């Protein structure tokens, strides 16, 4: 799962092929026939299959069902085969940790040795940065699990160091969602632990937790303040003309800022265009009357603003060779290269939120576009509440909503809801979402006394992911859920029925 699409698919096919070659289907059917956990879990696949009968886009529907096949065959294999022993269970977790280490080691080599990657979301090489964060958080939970179970001090120390390595990796690669998930898991774990302690320990622990939360909030606040609080400088006032006596233009749209400096004030378009074109004729731009290469203009004025400069020929003359390279690389802030990936991601989120609340362009903004994705999904649910639009028609129907006048999204950003619950509701209606929720809740009720402690961090990660992503619509996300959910539930099921 950790090293690419093909390495994920082939072993699953081998596992299914092995299950078929074993034969003994009568005995396997006896194991499955009255297994409520199996039927509830695998029902998610079957309800998507039923959704094909009233979809209009059969190609998209079949592709969706094909992606979700592991939701059926993994429970089929695990619940009808010989139970996984505790030793085998631990061996699988060790293999997962090895895969996680191999994945992140290659990310480090690729990003910091072979290339100089400046884009945090490109840091993950085998899956999206969001999915990698999910896997690494579960890997951290596995490390702590082994640290508790191992008796030897050397082994305990090794897995704890590995956990610290995974935490460090999320920081270095700027996996903001992964770090957020880690903080959620850590806060819940600390609360559970200190709940069982003496009053004095509870007080101290809660104080430490509050201090940690305060530090994190302050870290975000400092970045937000440095970006949005206006600097008291002359360049942040609307001046009349440049040093060459040409008039400035002011296009301030509710105060867009870089490092506390207004972006769309004190702009001398003629000087900007001509000075930049003299040095980089192949990268020239024009704003009026014929608009072309407008991205260069936008990056240029943001970069100059980040340095506290007006947007004119004098400012262009102050740019260093490194500054010019940054601008041509579409870097909008002169401090960007000095920031960690995490700092960069928080900076991007601050800018996204500021654009959203001030009704600026949100296209390409991963956080704020979700508000429009969710709005479109809710509109569809109101139109088709009972049975949804069908397994294959989700994107098609969403595109019609996005095309309405009150949606600011461009066509390239017509995406699915980015919320697994909404996606299921849109596709399959009330029966589909109820069955989906049942597949999550019922196994917990039936197996709660026998579930591995590792199931709970997995469960929390899954629910958070379902709230913010279409987790089951990508192979990495589906594999995360299908493999670990099946492993944990089947292990608990056979443990319950072993006596």
N, C-alpha and C positions, 0 to 999 in steps of 0.2 A: 504493500500500500504506500510505502514511503518513498519509492523511487520511480514513480511514473505510471502511465496508463497501462502499457502492456504488462509490466511486472505485477500489476494489480489484477488484470483480467485472466491471464494465463493460469495462475495457480487456482483461481476459482473454477475454471473450466476443468482443470485436472482433478480437483476435489469432487466436482459433480460426476466426471467420468469414472472416477474410482468408486463412487457410490453406486453407479449403474452397473459396473463390472462385478461388484460384490453380490448382485442379485438378492436373493432372500427377501423379495418384495412383500411376501405375505407377512412375515414377521415384522417388517418395517411398518406395514400398514397397521398392524395390531398396536404398535407403539404410538402411532399418530392418531388413531381413530378417536380416542377419548381424551386426547391431550388438548385441553382448552387453551393453554398458553400458545401452542403451535398455531391453532386455528385463528386465534385473535391476532397474533402477530402477522401471520401470512395474509390475513384478510385485507391488509393495506394494498397488497399487490392485486388481489382479486377485484377490489372495488375500482381500481384504476382500469382493470381489464373490462369491467362492465361499462365504464365510461366511454369505451370505444363505440358502443352501440348507438349513441346519439351525438357523436362528434361529427363535424363536417370535414375536418382536416385529418383524414385517416393516417397520412404519412407522419405528421407530427405526433399523432396519438400512438402509433406503433413505436416510434422512436422513444417516446416517454415510457411506454410499458417495457420496452427492451432494456432501457436503463435501469428499471426497477426490478428486474428479474432476481437479483440477489436477495431482495426482500422475501422471495418465496423459496429459492433453492437452498440458501444457507440455513434457515430454520428446518427445511426438509431434511437436510443432511445431518445437522447437529442433533435434532430431536429424535431421529430414527436410527442413529448409529450408536455404537458403544459410547458410554459416557466418558467425557474427558476427565482424567484423574487430576488430583491436585498438582502432581508433579508436571503433568503435561500442560496444565493451566499456567503454571509458573514458567514453563519453557516457552510458551507462546508469548507471554509478557516480556520475557527476556529478548526474544527475537524482535518484538516490537520496539524495545529500547535500542537495540542494535540498529534497526532500520532508521529510527529517529536520529541517532547519532550520525549515521552515514549521510542522511539527508542534510542535516545542518552543517556538517563538515564541508560538504560540497558547496553549500550556499556561501560559506565563509571564503572558500578558495575562489569561487567564481566571482564574488562581489568585491573582494579586497585584494586578490592577488592577480587573477587573470584579467579583471575588468575594474573600472572605477565607476561603479553603479551609483547614480545619484537619486534614483527613484525608489523610494521605500517599498512600494507595492510590487516592484520587480525583483525584490530580494529573494523570494522563494522560487526555486527552480523547477520543482516537480508538481506543484499544485498552487492554488491561490494562497496569498499571504494569510487570508482569513482561515482557510482550512488548515494550514500549517499550525496556526495558533491553537486550534482545537486539538490536534494530535499532540503537540508539545505539552499542553496542559495535562492531558491524560498521561503522558509519559512522566511528568513530574509527580503526579499522583501515584503512579506505579513505583517510582523510586522511593517515595516515602513509605509505601506499602511494604516494599522489600526491606527498607531500613528497620521497620518495626519487627519483621519476621526473622531477619537474619540474626544469628547469635554471634558470629565472629565480628569483632570490631573492625577488621580490615574491610569486610564486605559492607558493613553499615556505612563506613566512611566513604567507600567508593560510590555507592548509590546516592548518598547525600551530595557528594561532589558533582555527580552526574545531574542531579536535580538543579543544583546551582548553575551548572553549565547551561541547561535548557532555559532557565530564567534569564541568564545573561544573553543568550542567543536571541530571545525575544526582544530584549532591549537593543542589542546591537543592530538587529535587522529591522527595528522599528515596527514590530508586530503589535500595533496599538490595540487591536481587538483582542489579541492573545494576552496582552498584559492586563487589559480590563477583565477578561475572564479569570485570569490568575488571581487578581485582587478580590474578585467576587468569591472564588473558591477559598482563598486564604481567610477572608473575613468570616465566612460561614464556619470554616474549620475551627478558627480561634474561638468563635462564639460557642460552638458545641463543646470544645475542650474546657473552656473556663466556666461554663455552666455547671460543671461537675466538681469544681474546686471550692476551697474554703472562701469565705467572704473577703478576707484580706487579699488573697490571690486574685479574686475576681476584680477587685478595685484596681489593683496594679495592672492587670492584664487589659482591662478596658481603657485605662489611661494610655498604655502603650499603643493600643489599637487606635485611639483617638489622635495620638501624636503622629502615627503613621499616616492616617487619613488626612490630617492637617498638612503634613509635608507634601503629600501628593496634590492636594487642592491648591496649596501655595505654588507648587511647581507649574501647574496649569495656569494659575492666576498671573504669575510673572510673565509667562509667554503671551498670554492674552493682553496684559497691560502694555507690554513692549510693542505689541502690534497695533493696538487700537487706540491707546491714549495719545492724543495729539501733542506733539512736541511744541513748546513755546518758541518757535523760531520765525524769522521774517519770511522764510520760504513757504510757511504755512498760511500766510495771508495772501490775498489776491492782489498781486502787483500789476501795474499797468503796462510795463514794457521791459524788454531785455536790455542787456548792456549795449547791444547794437541798435537800440531804440526801436526795435520792431515790437508791435503790440502783442501782448500775451492773450491767449484764449483760456477760458475757464469752462470745463465741462463737468463740474463736480456733481456726481449723482449720489447724493446722500453720504458723501464723505468716505469713499474707498481709500484705504490707507496701506502703507508699507512702513514698518518700523515707526509708526506714529506720525508719518508724513502723508499729507494728502497727495493722491495720485493725479487727479484730473484738474489741477490748478496750475497756473503759470506755465502754460504750454505754448511754445513757439513752433508751430508745425513746419513752417518753411525751413527754419534753421535745423530742426531735428532731421528732416528728410534729407536735406542737402549735405549736411556734415556726415551723416551715416553713409549716404550713397557714395561720397568721395572715397571712403575707405573700403566699403564693401558693396560695390556696384551690383554684384550678383545676388545680394541679400537686401536690396533696396525695398522700400515700401511707399505707399501713397495712401493718404486718408481722404483727400478731396482734390478734384472732383471724381476721379476714378479710383475706387478702393481696390487695393491688392496687397497681398502679404501683410494683412492687418495685424496678424499675430506678432510680427516683429515690432510693430509700433507699440502694441500693448505691453509686451515684455520690456521694451526699452524704457517706457515712461514709469513702469513699476520699479524697475531696477534703479533708475535715477532717483526716484522718490525714496527708495530704501536707503540711499546715501545722503538724503536730506538736500538734494540738489533740485534746482528748477529744470525744466525740460527745454533746453535751448542749446545753442552752439557752445557756449561757455562750459556747460555741464559735460557735453560730449568730449571736449578737450581735456577734461579731468579724469576721464576713464583710463584705467591701466589696461595693459594687454590681457591680463587675467579677467578684468571686468568685461572686456569685449568678447572674450571667449565664452564667459558665462552667459552673456546675453544671446549669443548665437546658439548656445546650448539650451536656450529657453528657460534659463534660471532667472527668477523674478526678484530675488533678494540677494544682495552682495554678501550676506552672512550665511547663506544657505549651506555652502560647502563645509563650514565649520561646525554645523550642528550634527548631532546624532540623528539616526533615522527616526527615533522616537520624537525628538524635538521637532523634526521636520513634519512628522505626521500630525502632531498637535497644532503646529502652525497652520497646516493645510486645513484642519478641521475648524480652527478659529476663523480663518478666511471664508470657508464655506458657510459657516453659520452667519457671519456678518453679511455676506452676500444675500443669504436667504431672507433675513429679517429686514433688509433694505431693498427687497424686490429687485435684486440684480440677477444676472444670468446664473442659473444653477446647473447648466448642462456640464456633465463630466464630474460633478461633485458627488462622491459616493454616499455621503451622509445625507445631505439635504434632498437629493433626488428621491430618496426613500419615502419622504412625505408624500410626494406625488404618486409614487408606485402604490402606496397603501391607499391613497384616496381613490385611485382608479379601480383598485381591487374591490374596495367597499362599494363603489357604484355598481360594479358588475354583480356583486352579491345581492344588492337590493333588486336588481333586475331579474336575476335567476336564482332565487333563494332555495328552491326545493331540490333540484337535481343538478344545478350548476350548468356550465356551458359544454361539458364533455372533456374527456382527457386531452384531446388534441387541439382544442379551440381556445385555450387560455391566452396565448400570445396574440392570436388573431383578434379576439374580442377586446383585449387590452389596447391594441393598436387603434381601434376605432374610438375608444375613450380618449387616448392620448391626442388624437387628431382634433378634438374639440377645441374651441377658441380659448378656453380658460386654462389650458395646459401649456406651459412654456417649454416643454421638452422637444428637442430636435429628434428626427427619426432615428438617428443612430443610438439614442438613449431610450428607445421604446423597449423597456425590459419587463421581466416578470415581477411579481409583487415584492420579492426579497423578504418574504415572511412565509414560512412553510405552511402555517395554519391557514393564512389567507389564500395561498395557492391551492390547497386542497379544497377549501370552501368554494372558491371560484369554479374549480373544475368539476366537483362532485356534489356540491350542495350540502344540505343539512345531513342526509344519511352518511355522506362521505366524511364530513368533519367529525361527526359523532363516532363513527367507527375508527377514525384515526386517533381520536382522543382515547377511546376505549383500549386501543392497542398499546397505548402508553401507560395508562393508569391501571388496567386490570392486572397485568403481570406483577406490578408492585404490591397490590393488595394480596394477591395469591401467594407470592413468594417472599414477602417482606422479611420474614425471620431467617431466610436462608440465602439472601442475596449477599454477594461479596461486598465488603466495604468499598471496593473500587467502583461498584455500580453507581454510587451516589455522586461522585464527581463527574462520572460519565453522564449521568442523568441531568445534572445541572448544566453542564456544557451543552448538551443536546437541546434543552429547552431554550437556553439563551440563543443558541445558534438558530433554532427554528423561529425565534422572534425577529431576527434581523436578516436572515438569509433564506434562500430556497435551497436548503441543505441537501435535499434528496434529488435535486435536479442536476447535480454534477457527480461524476464518478467518485471523486475524492470524498465529497460530503456523504454520498450514499454509502460508500464503503465504510466510512467511519461509523455510521449509524448501524448498518446491517451487520457488519462483522462483530463489533463489540457488544451490541445489544443481544445478538444471538448467542455469543459466547457467554456473557454474564447470565442471561436468562436460562439457557440450557444447563449451565453448571449448577445454578441454584435449583432448577427443577429436578435434576437427577439426585442432587443432595437431599432434597425434601423427600423423594420417593425411594431412597436407597434402603431405608429401614422397612 
